[in-house]
Amino acid sequence: MKFFGKKSLSSLLFWFSTICILGFVLLSLFIFISILFNNYSIDTNNEFSIALPFTGSFIKGDYNLYIFLAIFAFLIFYGLFFYLLRSIFKAFSQEKLIFTKKTINYIRKFALLNIFLPPLGIIAAYILKNGIDVETIIQGGLLVLLGIFSLFVVAVFKEGIVLQEENDLTI
């Protein structure tokens, strides 16, 4: 299977990212509407529960502002994450050259999202929750590493543009 161009892995991942974005948008709207119209239950332990239609699953958590903000922050972060991935894979699935400033811009935004937002989320969780768990730190650290790796990819793409321009001049 090809990695770039039409009918490639990039095209497949473009559509996968598109479906993920659609899922995050629909889930965000559903949660927002459920909260807006009080379509959730609160049990005796002061925990809320929002039933997800057609799944038999629930979104549960302590009934406080922090949890609602954490849920929306999670959905917004991963919505942006998959939007930027979608944009990168869309650029990779074009038949034209992939070494473009537009592609570099998408990868740079993806890198910065992963480098700066997870530590901010960890700090916010620590302040609002008076502590954090190890899983949150590990997940945040992995996202930061992904962002740093993406900056290396940006550097490679910048070199690719230079080589591409030099190649175009020699032809």
Helices and strands as residue ranges (DSSP letters): H 9-36, E 41-42, E 47-51, E 58-62, H 65-92, H 101-129, H 134-170
